[in-house]
Amino acid sequence: MKADFGDKLTLVLKVVLLSRTRLAALLGVDKSVVSRWSSGANAPSSENLAQVTRLIADRIPGFTALDWDLDDAAFARRISGAAESDGGTAHGDLAPWLGTPALATAFAESAAMARACAGIWRTIRPFPAMPGHYIREYVLMEPTPGGLLRSRMGLLDVRVEGFSYCVGNQAFSCGVNQTNGDAVYTIFHWRGSARADLIDGITLSPGGDNGGHIYAAPCIMERVADLSGDPHADAARFEALTGDDPLVAPDDVPPAIRAHLSRTFAPAPGDAGTLLTMPFAASIARGQL
């Protein structure tokens, strides 16, 4: 096996939208093992390599162990070409959910959303641990060869990696916390603009405590920067931003944004509880044609 296996593994996992944590779970190994493969510190055993190859072949038809021996440029063309020709793994993964008639429309909408939303974004949402305060995160959004939008959220040393797709007027995102394996789900309003500058929606995630709490919160994302065309430079800028203090005091949030985030809470019918809503008619999502 060539010494550049780690770089190839990292690249192909991005193309097929498979995190290192998920790969480790599928293989039945510790995630640190996959991290060492990706960094080049260790090479997989022949048995593990065969399993990795099989998992990639499930997502890129025709992929074989011989592909690992291609030079870097040929390997990139091999996996990118496969993803573009059949839409990548995402088509197969979403087909059972959406049904065949809706699939083509959803991926056309998702590809448009990926082009419009690619960039670096800043989020703002209520902070459950400190009522009345807000928390800020940064998100790097990059289009994939298969048409979906790959996202990476950062807050200090926390990283949540996932992808987004579009159905109708909403963009659905799912990601996994690479530290503890928690899943994060978000639904945003999508207005179909050629370039999105602000989107809003609701995010759902575990509370990060031992009590098993689940939190749903309104969330706004505002564009910070466009992609530069240099993935390494974009990643470096994103990583630098994630070091910002994530806690935001109420007075540091514009009144209109505070009002938008707080007014999404409304009594449920019959006062049975609290209903969290984000009406499309009240969305403040904006963009450019």
N, C-alpha and C positions, 0 to 999 in steps of 0.2 A: 504494500500500500504506500502511496506517495505521502511525503511529509506534510502536504497541504490539505490533508483530509479534514482537519478542524475547520478551515475556511470554507471548504465545500459543504460540510455538514451545516454550518451556520447559515450559509446561503440557501440551501435547499429547504431548511426548516422554515425560513422566512417565506419562501415561495409557496409552500404547501400549508402555511398558516398553522404550524405546529410548534409549540413552545418546548423548550428543553425540559421543563417540568413535566409536561404531558408525555413527551417521548420517554422520559425515565419511567413514568407510571406504566406506559404500554409495554416497556421492556422488562419491568419488574426489577429495576436497579435504582440505587439512590441517585438523586438529581446531581450530586457532586460528581458522579461518574461521567454523566453526559457533559457537565461543565469542563471536565478535564479533557474529554475528547475534543470539544469545541475550541479549547485554548491550545490544543496541540501537545499538552503535557503527557497525555497517554493515548494509545491507540486501542480501539475495541478489539476484543477477541474475535476469532473467526466466526464463532457462534453468534455473538452480538452483532457483528457486521452483517451477517446474513439476515438477522431479524430487522435491523435498521433498513436494509435494502428492501426487504419485503414490505415494510410499512410505507416506504417512499413509493414503491411500485403500485401500492393500493391507491395512491394519490396522483402519480404520474405514470400512466400506462406505458409499459414497455421498458421501464427503468430496470437496469440490471447491475450486478456487481462490477461489470466492465466499465460502467460509466464513471466510477470513482477514479479510474486510471486516466481519464481524459485530462488534457491540460486545462488550466483555469478558464480560459476564454471559451473553449469548446464545451466545458461543463456548464458554464453560465448559459450558453446558447441552447444546450440540450434541455435544461430544466425550464428555462424561460419560454422556449418554443413550445414545449409540451403544455405549459400552463395556458399560453395564449390560444393554442389550437383547440383545447377542449374546455377552456374556462377554469382550469385548475380544479382542485379538490372541492372548492366551495360549491360548484354546481351540484355535485353528487351529494354533498352533505345537506344542502338546503332543499333538494328536490322532495324528500319525504315530507317536509314541513309545508312547502308552498304549493305542491302539486304542479304537474307539468305545464298546464296552461299559464300559470302565473310566473313561472320560472324565468322565461325570456324577458318579460316586462320588468321583473324585479332586478335582473342583472343589468339591463339597460339603464334603469334608474340608478342602480348602485354605481355603475361606471361613471355616470354623470355626477353623482354625489362625490365620488372619489376625486374627480378633477376639481370640483368646486371647493372641497373642504381640505385639500392637501395643504399642509402648512404647520405652523406651531401655534398652539392655542393656550389661553389661560382660562381656567374654570373658576367659578365662585359659587359656593353653596353654603347653607347653614351648617354649623359644626355641632353635631348632637351632644358632644361631651361638654360644650360650653354654650348653653342657650343664650341667644342674643348676639353671638359671635359667628364669624364666617371662616371658611377654610378655602385656601387657594391652591390649585395644582396646575401643572403644565402638561400639555399633551402634544406629542409629535404624531402627525397623521401623514401617511404615505400611501399612494395608490399601489396596488399589486398587479402583476401581469394578468391575474384572473379576473380583475375588475372590481374587487372589493377594496376597502380602505383599511389598511393596517394602522393600529393605534398603539402608542406607548405612553402611558400616564406616569408622571414622576412627581414625588413629594418626598424631599430629603432622600432617604435611602430606600424608599418604597417604589417598586416598579410594577405596573399592571399592564400586561401585554394582551392584545386581542385584535378584533376586527369588527367592521361595521358593514351593514348592507341596508338597502332601502326598499321599503314596500309602501307604495302609495305616498302619503304625505309625511310618513315617519321614517326616521333612520334608527335602526336597532343596533346596539353595540353590546358586545360581551367580551369580557377580559378576565384574566386570572392574575391574582397577586403572586408574583414570582417568589416572594419570601415565604408566605404561609399557605398558598394554594387557594385562598378565598376567591370566589367568583364575584364579579361586579357586572351589573346589567344597567343599561341606560337606554331610554327612548327619547329621541329629540324630534322636534318639529323640523320638517324639511320643506322649504318653499320653492325648490327647483331653480334657484338662481344659478347663473354661470359661475359666480364666485360668492361664496358665503363669507360673511364677516362676523356674524353673531348668530348663535343658535341656542335654543332653550328647550328644556325637557325635565325629565325626572330620572334620578339614579337610585338604584336599589343595591344594597350591599350589607354584609355582616358588620357588626359594630366593632370588631377587633377585640372583643373582651371575652371573658370566660363564661359569661352568662348566656351566650347564644343569641344576643339581640340582633334583630334585622332592622335596618333603617332605610326609609324611603325619603328622599329629599329633592326639592326643586333645584335645578342646576342651570347655570348660564355659562356658555363658552364663547369667548371673544378672541378673534384672530390677533396674534402678536406679530407674526412674520410669515412671509411666503417661503416656500422651499427654494433653496439657492441653486439646485441642480447638482450640488456636491453633497452626497449623503453623509459623508464623514463630518463635514462642516456643520450640516444641519443637526446631526446627533450631538456634536460638541456644544452647539448653542443651546440645545434642549437641556443637556446635562447641566450646563452652567446655570440655567434658570431654575432648575429643581432645587438648588441650594437656597433659594429665597425663603424667608420666614413664611410658613404656610398659614399662620394664624392672622386673621384680619379683624380689626376692631370695627364695630358698627359704623362709627363716624368716618371710617376710611372707605366705606362703600357708598356710592352715589345714592341719594334718596330714591330715585326712580327704580334702581336695581333692587334696593331693599324692599320697596313696595311690591315689586313684581315677584320676588321670592317669597314674601310673607303672605300675600293675598291668595296663594294657591291652596292654602288650607281652608277648608270649608266644612260646616257641620254635615254629617251624613244624614240621609233621610231618616226621620224618626228619632234623631239625636242618638243613634245607636253607637256612634263613634266619630272618628274624624276621617274625612275623605280627602286624599291628596290628589288634586287635579291640575292639569296644565292645558286649558282649552286652546284649541288651534286658533280660534278667533281672537284670543287675547295674546297670542305669541308675539314676542318682540324680535323674532328672528329677522335678520336683514342680510342683504347681499347686493350684488351687482349683476345686471343682465349681460 
